[in-house]
Amino acid sequence: MTAPAVRQPTTTSLPALRPWQDDMIRAADFLTKVPTLPENLMPTEAQRSILRRDAAAIEAKMTAGPDDSILAAVARLLVSFPATDVGEAGMRMRAEGYLQALGDLPAWAVEMAACDWMRGQGYPGANFSFAPSPPQLRQRSSHYANVMRGRAVVLSRLADAKAGREFSDEHRREMAERFKTLLRPATTEAA
């Protein structure tokens, strides 16, 4: 008898970060209105196009539902943690409760959160002997949706990045010394 295939969440259609995107994110100064990057990490026009395309692809996946996919993820989870038999009407009401809690989230985020629960990950202090409550599953699903929404914003902002001002090591040392001299009068008066 062969083991059943492990079902992975359907997030494969979400773009993963490319190594050069990761380098840009780590180096970018997002505290300015338009992010700045060191000259050597400035995106080319082709990379700007990819950044915008990836951001749009993520945004397109942020729509709620579909409800049947959300319910399928919840059903797989509930079947794995059998509870007291509540009959068909009780199960319908339970499903409606989950859908009420999760219906405004993307199905892929619910699938990822359900997968985390099955693996015992991402829910500090949770009792994994039982299925998660609708609020517990919503909290983790929202986390995944927010992470991806944030990634879309970052990629979109990187597409508009400007070259930041770069200073030589000598200039930085000189400015650090000048700053120390500015601080000396304040420290001597305090003593």
Residue pairs with C-beta under 8 A, 6 or more apart in sequence:
7 76
8 115
9 108
9 111
9 112
9 114
9 115
10 69
10 107
10 108
10 111
11 108
11 111
11 112
13 57
13 61
13 108
14 57
14 58
14 61
14 108
14 148
15 54
15 57
15 58
17 25
17 151
18 50
20 47
21 51
21 54
21 155
21 158
23 41
24 37
24 41
24 43
24 158
24 161
25 154
25 158
27 37
27 38
27 41
28 35
28 36
28 37
28 157
28 158
28 161
29 35
29 36
29 37
29 164
30 154
30 157
34 157
34 160
34 161
34 162
35 157
35 158
35 160
35 161
35 162
36 161
36 162
36 163
36 164
36 165
37 43
37 158
37 161
37 162
37 163
37 164
38 163
38 164
38 166
39 163
39 164
39 166
42 161
42 163
43 51
43 158
43 159
43 161
48 159
49 159
51 155
51 156
51 158
51 159
52 155
52 156
52 159
54 152
54 155
55 152
55 153
55 155
55 156
55 159
56 152
58 148
58 149
58 151
58 152
58 155
59 149
59 152
61 106
61 108
61 148
62 106
62 145
62 148
62 149
62 152
63 106
64 103
64 104
64 105
64 106
65 103
65 106
65 107
66 107
67 99
67 103
69 107
69 110
69 111
70 98
70 99
70 102
70 103
70 105
70 107
70 110
71 95
71 98
71 99
73 107
73 110
73 111
73 114
74 95
74 98
74 99
74 102
74 110
74 114
74 137
75 95
76 114
77 114
77 117
77 118
77 131
77 132
77 137
78 94
78 131
80 118
80 131
81 129
81 130
81 131
83 130
83 131
86 93
86 94
97 134
98 134
98 137
100 134
101 134
101 135
101 137
101 138
102 110
102 134
102 137
102 138
102 141
105 138
105 141
105 142
105 145
106 145
108 144
109 141
109 142
109 144
109 145
109 148
110 137
110 141
112 140
112 141
112 144
113 122
113 132
113 137
113 140
113 141
113 143
113 144
114 137
116 122
116 123
116 140
117 123
117 126
117 128
117 131
117 132
117 136
117 137
117 140
120 128
122 140
122 143
123 132
123 136
123 140
126 132
126 136
132 140
167 175
